[in-house]
């Protein structure tokens, strides 16, 4: 979890939320909301935090705000273009749950059909 990694690195460096918030130019309450996932850090804030903590950005696990899907779109026939679709994670997770539910229902219906055909 992103917040846990950031929090862990901050604490390993011996910094309180208040101290670290001042280092990265925000109030403690604003930083707290962001660290606890109630608001999002911007990419410049992620970069500033990595710099102040003296760690690579990847170590803080800066979040992707959405899943990116790349589709080859050949709708025009001759042109092969790449289209990026940004889907918020909450929608992606809900779609995964719904897909699993449909797959389960599909398997149950197949079993019923097989029993009826016997």
C-alpha positions as a Python dict, from the first residue, in 0.01 Angstrom:
ca = {
    (1, 'X'): (0, 0, 0),
    (2, 'X'): (138, 337, -100),
    (3, 'X'): (60, 524, 218),
    (4, 'X'): (227, 254, 425),
    (5, 'X'): (549, 270, 221),
    (6, 'X'): (569, 648, 239),
    (7, 'X'): (490, 643, 609),
    (8, 'X'): (747, 369, 669),
    (9, 'X'): (1026, 557, 490),
    (10, 'X'): (937, 882, 668),
    (11, 'X'): (944, 709, 1007),
    (12, 'X'): (1270, 525, 926),
    (13, 'X'): (1424, 869, 871),
    (14, 'X'): (1297, 969, 1217),
    (15, 'X'): (1062, 1239, 1090),
    (16, 'X'): (723, 1327, 1234),
    (17, 'X'): (440, 1426, 1004),
    (18, 'X'): (482, 1787, 1115),
    (19, 'X'): (858, 1793, 1049),
    (20, 'X'): (825, 1628, 711),
    (21, 'X'): (530, 1844, 607),
    (22, 'X'): (739, 2156, 670),
    (23, 'X'): (1027, 2008, 469),
    (24, 'X'): (804, 1955, 166),
    (25, 'X'): (620, 2286, 201),
    (26, 'X'): (278, 2196, 333),
    (27, 'X'): (89, 2208, 659),
    (28, 'X'): (81, 1905, 886),
    (29, 'X'): (-296, 1869, 847),
    (30, 'X'): (-271, 1878, 466),
    (31, 'X'): (14, 1626, 470),
    (32, 'X'): (-176, 1402, 713),
    (33, 'X'): (-484, 1394, 488),
    (34, 'X'): (-268, 1297, 193),
    (35, 'X'): (-61, 1038, 378),
    (36, 'X'): (-383, 881, 505),
    (37, 'X'): (-532, 862, 158),
    (38, 'X'): (-802, 1125, 207),
    (39, 'X'): (-642, 1344, -61),
    (40, 'X'): (-387, 1274, -333),
    (41, 'X'): (-30, 1389, -362),
    (42, 'X'): (60, 1556, -690),
    (43, 'X'): (354, 1425, -889),
    (44, 'X'): (565, 1733, -800),
    (45, 'X'): (490, 1659, -432),
    (46, 'X'): (597, 1293, -477),
    (47, 'X'): (922, 1410, -636),
    (48, 'X'): (986, 1666, -360),
    (49, 'X'): (922, 1402, -91),
    (50, 'X'): (1161, 1156, -256),
    (51, 'X'): (1425, 1428, -278),
    (52, 'X'): (1381, 1530, 88),
    (53, 'X'): (1388, 1168, 203),
    (54, 'X'): (1690, 1106, -21),
    (55, 'X'): (1534, 795, -176),
    (56, 'X'): (1439, 704, -533),
    (57, 'X'): (1081, 794, -620),
    (58, 'X'): (1010, 425, -684),
    (59, 'X'): (1094, 345, -321),
    (60, 'X'): (801, 558, -212),
    (61, 'X'): (590, 374, -467),
    (62, 'X'): (433, 688, -611),
    (63, 'X'): (89, 580, -723),
    (64, 'X'): (-53, 551, -1066),
    (65, 'X'): (-384, 729, -1037),
    (66, 'X'): (-539, 488, -1281),
    (67, 'X'): (-473, 175, -1478),
    (68, 'X'): (-364, 246, -1832),
    (69, 'X'): (-481, 17, -2108),
    (70, 'X'): (-335, 36, -2455),
    (71, 'X'): (-546, -91, -2741),
    (72, 'X'): (-449, -114, -3104),
    (73, 'X'): (-734, 64, -3272),
    (74, 'X'): (-772, -31, -3636),
    (75, 'X'): (-1121, 112, -3677),
    (76, 'X'): (-1014, 324, -3975),
    (77, 'X'): (-890, 19, -4164),
    (78, 'X'): (-545, 121, -4281),
    (79, 'X'): (-416, 314, -3980),
    (80, 'X'): (-287, 131, -3674),
    (81, 'X'): (-297, 379, -3387),
    (82, 'X'): (-254, 334, -3013),
    (83, 'X'): (-523, 472, -2784),
    (84, 'X'): (-467, 510, -2409),
    (85, 'X'): (-764, 478, -2177),
    (86, 'X'): (-724, 596, -1817),
    (87, 'X'): (-960, 414, -1585),
    (88, 'X'): (-980, 511, -1215),
    (89, 'X'): (-875, 222, -990),
    (90, 'X'): (-1208, 216, -806),
    (91, 'X'): (-1393, 156, -1133),
    (92, 'X'): (-1137, -106, -1238),
    (93, 'X'): (-1175, -293, -908),
    (94, 'X'): (-1556, -284, -933),
    (95, 'X'): (-1537, -418, -1289),
    (96, 'X'): (-1316, -704, -1172),
    (97, 'X'): (-1566, -798, -899),
    (98, 'X'): (-1856, -780, -1143),
    (99, 'X'): (-1668, -992, -1398),
    (100, 'X'): (-1595, -1259, -1135),
    (101, 'X'): (-1964, -1260, -1036),
    (102, 'X'): (-2070, -1304, -1400),
    (103, 'X'): (-1818, -1584, -1450),
    (104, 'X'): (-1959, -1765, -1145),
    (105, 'X'): (-2315, -1723, -1269),
    (106, 'X'): (-2211, -1845, -1614),
    (107, 'X'): (-2053, -2158, -1466),
    (108, 'X'): (-2369, -2227, -1262),
    (109, 'X'): (-2589, -2189, -1570),
    (110, 'X'): (-2365, -2424, -1770),
    (111, 'X'): (-2398, -2684, -1494),
    (112, 'X'): (-2778, -2649, -1500),
    (113, 'X'): (-2787, -2692, -1878),
    (114, 'X'): (-2567, -3000, -1857),
    (115, 'X'): (-2796, -3153, -1592),
    (116, 'X'): (-3106, -3079, -1801),
    (117, 'X'): (-2952, -3231, -2112),
    (118, 'X'): (-2887, -3562, -1933),
}
